[in-house]
């Protein structure tokens, strides 16, 4: 499971579809409706906020908006109600780590999207997040930096 902190606009088609499905799964985990993934580290930041389900609904809403802008037909009936305008904290180093990891994946899987994103020096975060100074998050499972 990868719940990207970068804005969904940077993802290729396969990445956007995967993110939608994984975020829907994450919401089911938060609701207690799954057997697996209950202790997945990617969910820690959602669990730590005041309203985890609402945060995931806001997360999904931004993914859906990006899909709609691209002309994709993601099922809007799967969107939940966003009770409040939440913003979760995201550290700059976490965003940068994920950005390098995404570029690595795009280089292999979607060269055109990789080339389009390569010139971005300061990627935007997913709209749910506000960026602050800080290190890569403790919950992140770091990959080999030479690969990212």
N, C-alpha and C positions, 0 to 999 in steps of 0.2 A: 504494500500500500504506500503510495506517495501522494500526500496532500500538499501540492506545490504552494509555496509562499509567493512565487513570482506571479505576475498578472497572467491570466489565462490567454491573453492575446499573443503571447510568445510561443504557445504550444502549437505543434503540428496537429493535424486532424486526429491521428491515432492517440496522441497525448491528451487532447481535449476530451475525447470519448472515454479514455481510461480514467481521467480525472473525475468526470461526471459519475461514472460507475463506482469508483472508489469512495467518492464523497457520499454517495447514496448509501454505500455499505457502512461507512463510518457513522452516519446518522443512525442506522439500524443498530450498530454496536452500542452507541450512546443510549439508545432507547432500551437496551438490554434484550434485543430480539435475535441475537446470534450466539453461537457457541464459540466460534473462533474470533480472533483479532481483539479480544477484550482487553488485552494488556499491550496492544501495539503502541510503540512510543510516539507515533505520529498523532495519536489522539490526546496526548498529555496536555497540550496547550488549549485544546477545546474543553477538556475536563476541568481545567483550572479556572475557567471564566465563570461568571455568575450564571449564565444560561447557555450551557453547552449545545443544546438542541437548536436554540435560536441562532447561535453562532454558526452552526453547520448549515442552517437554512440560509443565512446570509451568504455563506461561502458558496453554496449551491446556486443561489440567485445570480451571483456574478458569473459563474460558469455558464449558466443558462443564457444570460445576456450576451456573452461572447459567442455562444453557439448560434443564437438567433441572428446576430449581426453577420455571421458567416453564411446564413441561409440553411443551417442544420435544423432538423426537426426533433430536438430533444423534448421529451414529454413534460410539458409544464404542469401536468397534474401531480407530478412527483415533488414539486416544490412545496415546501412547508411555509407556514406563516413566519415572517420576520417581525418579532414583537418590538424590538428596539433596534436602533442603529448602533450596533456594537462595533468596537474596534479593538482588536487584540494587538498586543505588542509583538513586534518582530525585530530581532537584532540585525544590524547592518551586515555583520559577518555571516549570519545564517542566510540572509538573502543572497549575498555574494557567493557563498558555497553552493547554494541551490542553482544559482545562475550558471556557474561553471559546470555543474553536473548536467544541467539541461542542455547546454551547448554541446557537451560531449555526446549526449544521447542523440541530439539533432544532427550532429555531424555524420553519424552512422546511419540514421533512420530517415532523415528528411533534409538532404543537403541544401535544397532551395531555402527552406526555413532557417537553416543554420546560417547561410550567407546573409539573409535578411536581418538576422539578430546579431550577427558578429560585430557590427559597428556600434551596438548599444553599449555605452560605457557605464550607465547607471540604470539598471532595470527597475521598472515600476513594480511595486508589490501588488499582490492580490488586493482588491479594494477593502477587504476585511481588516487588513493589517496596517498599523502605523509603525514606521521604522524609527528605531532608536539606536544609539551607539551600543555595541556589545559584541560578545563572542558568538561563535557557533553554539547553538542550544545544546544542553546536556543530553537531550533525548535523541539527538541526531546520531544515526549510525554512519560514521564517517567512512567514506570510500577512499581508495588510494588517490591521493592528490595528483599524482602524475597522470591518472586516467581522466581526471576532471578538468 
